[in-house]
């Protein structure tokens, strides 16, 4: 099955060259191209592509601002001449980040990632999809059951996903992983921590206990935590 994709770039030569390279690689079908984000909005809503190749620096509306607007959420590969946007891009859960000029070999790697992710999403049973998710660890996609996650910790450009059995290290932001987690099961308690609601064992004004691990409870997140976890609970008096 070919992935339907759209190329969004304000440079005609960039659109043409990328489309030609994608056709040579195969397994992806370019269904349309757009010169700006506004033109692309209608195309995406009408055709619902599986994947978009998106330039960042475009007149009128940047690629990152465009991602905030679209209702249909296809996979995204960013294409840009500016390396400083890489980490911000991963906050949106992008598949890959390609620096111009894009070599065919590097493009093949990005397309392979998109195909792998597409297959994961479309071959797992619906119940499994709602109870687990995949992250890339040491170059491989690892399936992690939501019920196994105790808490998630941010450290520079990485996150640590802590389970009872092991710790997974991923190149991802906390904001990026938070977007993949169901809010009814997980809650942010600190700028550097997300915890599993089911594994909270103790609460004080400044911390929550996940098993025997003390996680800081930030003042900035305390009100939301109180509403989401301890409302109508005897623990409320400690906050």
ABEGO torsion letter per residue (X at the ends): XBBBBBBBBABAAAAAAAAAAAAAAEGBBBABBBABAAAAAAAAAAAGBABBBBBABBBGBBAAAAAAABABBBBBBBBBABAAAAAAAAAAGBABBBBOBBBAAAAAAAAAAAAAAAAAAAABBAAAAAABBBBBBGGBBBBBBAAABABBBBBEABBBBBBAABBBBBBBBAAAAAAABBAAABBBABAABBBBAAABABBBAABBBBEABBBBBBAAAAAAAAAAAABGBAAAAAX
